[in-house]
């Protein structure tokens, strides 16, 4: 049951990150907020591990891999995206950049972990990106760069963040196939905090305005995103192909646009609707089993074995 529901639950949870970011920016600097989020996530994950009897890694090698993957998946990726948006990169452009991740993952996976895609899966990834572009490109073209200037550095940082999460996903698949997923998640947030705190001290004023809205945003960021969504993502990566897991990112911007329409009254246009349908079709093709293909969990084990060889 979890294997069937995990992709849909992950997309639903992860897409709320756009809404949280929009709320949190009014009350705290982006990196400062993330530092608070990671600190609370570490405390709660340690308590969760203690309550559920999770096993902690016994080798320094596995601990190091968990910390490094956290630096890539959380510290560099979310830090780069949140900082770039705080510096004026429109969400539409950030959505297109995020849409490059599944394509980049599929491109480098054969070289880094020996994971090859079928023709159907390559078609699905291409369709997914076309759907994202169709959904957000009209908004991107409508941006008035005279009143809202877009500088090169924040966009470049956003792209670097996308590259970090791409490599982090592959790194996770290659080096963290074993070990308790609960304790590994806790160590990953330690890695994220190691990167985020120095960056916040260098780049921000550490602005935090404590109120009910900030507490609510922080609570959902920790419980819904840092614990719920990330645990599901790690589960999906471990269970099957990283390209399949990454393809789910295609569904996040369209779903976030739908949430923005519901909660903020933002316009839901026909390009968004059609683009979402195209993106969903692409994700379906990427994750659909071909005839004679092994189940996702078995494929993940085979890929991990081939990478060790």
N, C-alpha and C positions, 0 to 999 in steps of 0.2 A: 504493500500500500504506500509506504514512504517513497519507494522508487518511482511510483506513478505520479504522486502528488508533489514531490520535491521540486521539479522544474517550475511548475506553476506557482507554488508558494514562494520560491526564490525570486522570481520575476516580480511578483506582487510586492514583496517586502522591499526589494532593492530599488524599485521604481519610486518608492516613497522618499528616497534619499534626496531627490530634487526638491520635494516639498519642504523637507526638514532644512535643507540648505537655505532655502528662501526665507524661512522663519528665523533661523539662527543668525543670519547675517545682520539682522537688526539689533541684536543684543550682545554679540561677541565677535571678535576678529576670527577669521576662518581657522587659522592654525591653532590659535588659543582654544577654540571650541573643540577641535579635533584632539588636542592634548588632554583636555578634560574627559572627552569621550573615551580615549584609549586607557586613561588611568582608571576610570570606573569599570571599563570592560575587563581589565586585568584583575581587579579586586573581585568582581563577580565571577569570573571564570575560575579563579583560584578557589573561591568558596564552592562553586558548582563541582569542581573536580574533587574537592574534599568530601562533599556530601554524597557524591555518586561513586566514590572509590576509583577515580580515574588513575591510570598508571602514568607516571612521569618518565620521560626518556632517561635511560641510564648511561648513555654514551654522550660525550661532549660533541661528537660529530652530529648526532641527531638534534641536539639542542641548538647547535650552530645553524644547521639547515633551517630549523623552525624560525629562528630569529631573523635570518637573512630573508626568508620568504615573507615574513611580516614587514620587513623594511620595504620590499618591493610591492607587495599586494596592498598594503595599507598606508605606510608612511609616505612613500614617494608618489603613489598613484593618487590617493585621496588628497594628500597635501598639495600636489600640483594642480589638480582639478579645482579644488576649493579656492586656492590662492588665485588661480587664473580668472575664475569667475568673479572673485572679489576685485580684481584689477580691471574688470570691464569686458571680459570675453563673453559674448552673448551665449545663452544656454543653447540656442539653435546651432551655433558653430561648435560648441562643446559636444553636442549630441552627434554631429557628423564625425568629429574626431574620435569619439567613443565607438562609433560604428566601424572604425578601421580595425579595432582590436581583433574581432573574429577572423578577419582576412589575414592580418599579420600572424595570428596564432597558427592558422592553417598553412601559411607559407613557410614558417620556420619549424613547425613540429616535425616534419620528416627528417630534418637535419639534427635536431637536438634530442628527440626521444624516439625516433623511428616510427612515427605515427603517420600513415598515409591515408588519404581520403579517396573515396570513390568518386566517380564522375557526378553521381547524384548529389553527393555532399558538397562538392565544389560548386555545383549549380545552386544549391540551397544557400550557401554563403554569399554568392554573388547576388542572388535575389534579395537576400536579407539586407545587404548594404544598399541596394537600389531602393528598397522600401523605406529605409531610414532617410536616404537622400531626398526621396519624393515627399516624405512627411515634413521635413524641417527646412528644405532648401528654399521654399517660398518665403519663409520667415527670415532666412539668412539674407536673401536678396533684397528684402524690404528694409533692412537695417540702414538707417541714415548715418553713414560714417562721419558726416560733418558734425552732427550733434553728439554722436556716440563714437568717438575715435577708437579704432581697434589697433593696438600696438603689437609689434612683432614678438616682443619678449614674452608676454603672457600666453600668446598662442603657442609659441615654441615650448614653453613650460608645460602647457596642456598636452602637447604631442609627446613630450618626454614622459609624462605621467602615463599616457596610454601605452607607450613602449615598456614602461616599468611593470605594469600589470600584465602585459602579454608575456614578458619573460618570467614574471613571478608565477603565473599560472603553469607554465612549462616546468619551472624549477620545482614547484610543489609536486607536480606529477612525477618527476624524475627522482627526487630525493626524499619525499615524505609519503611513500606508499605504505610504510609501516609506522607503528606507533599509535597511541591513543589520540584520537582526533580532538578530544576535549583539552588535554594538556598542551597539545601542539598549538591549538588556537590561542591559549593563554600566552604561550611563549611568543607567538607572532605579534601580539599586541605590545609585548615588551620591546620587540624590534621596532615597531611603528613609533613607540614613544621615544626611543633613542634618537630617531631622526627628527621627529616633529618638535620636540621641546627646543633644541638649539635653533631650528629654523624660526620658530615663533619668537624667540628672544632676539634674533637678529632682524627680523622683518616686520614685527608688529609691536604695538603698544600694550599688548596683553589686555585689551579692553574686554570687560565682562560686565554686563548689567543684569544683576540677578533679579528675576521676577518669575511669575508662574509660567509665562510663555517659554522662557529659556529652559526652565526645569523640565517642562513637557517635551521640548525638542531634544533635550539631552537624554531624557529617559527613553524616548523612542529610538534615538540614535544608538544607544547602548543595547537595549533589550531587543528591539526589532531588527536593527541592522547589524551591529557589531557581533551580537550573539546569534540571533535567529538566521539572518540571511547569510552571513559568512559561514556558519556551521553547515548550512545546506550547500553552499558553493563548494566547500572542501569535500563534502560527501559526494557531490556530483563529479568532481575532478577525480577523486579516488575510485569511483565506481566505473567510469567510462572514459571515452576520449575527451581530451581537453578541448578539441575543436568543437565538439558537441556542446560542452558546457559553456564555452565562450560564445557560441551562437545565440544563447539565450539573452545576451546583452542587447541584441537587436530589438528585443521586445520592450526594453526599458524606456527609451525615449518616447515612443508612441503612447505607452501606458502612462508615463509621467505627464504627457500633454493632456491626456484624458482627465487625469486627476487635477491638473491645473484648471481645466475647464469647469470641473465640478466644484472645486474649493475656492478658486480665485476669479471665476467668471471669464477666463481667457477664451478667446474664440477657438472653436474646434472646426477646422476647415475641411473641405473635401480632399485636398491633397493629403492631409493627415490621416483621414479615414482610409483612403485608397492605399497610401503608403504603409499603413499598419497591416492591411490585408496582405500586401505583397511581402512584408517582413515576416508575418506569421507563416505564410506559405514557404518562405525560405528556411525558417527554423524547422518546420515540419520535415522538409526534404533532408535537411542536415541531420536530424535526429531519427529519421525513419530507418528501420532496419531493412537492408537489402536481403534478397533471397539467399538463404544459406549463411547469413552473417551470425556470428556468435553474439550472445547477449552482451549488454553493455558492461556488466561487471567482469565477465570473462575476457572481453576485449581489453579492459583496463589492466588485468593481470598479465595478459600476453604482451601488451606494450611495455609494461614495467620490466618483464623478464627480458625482452629484447634489448631494452636500454641498458640493463645490467651487463648483458653479454657484450 
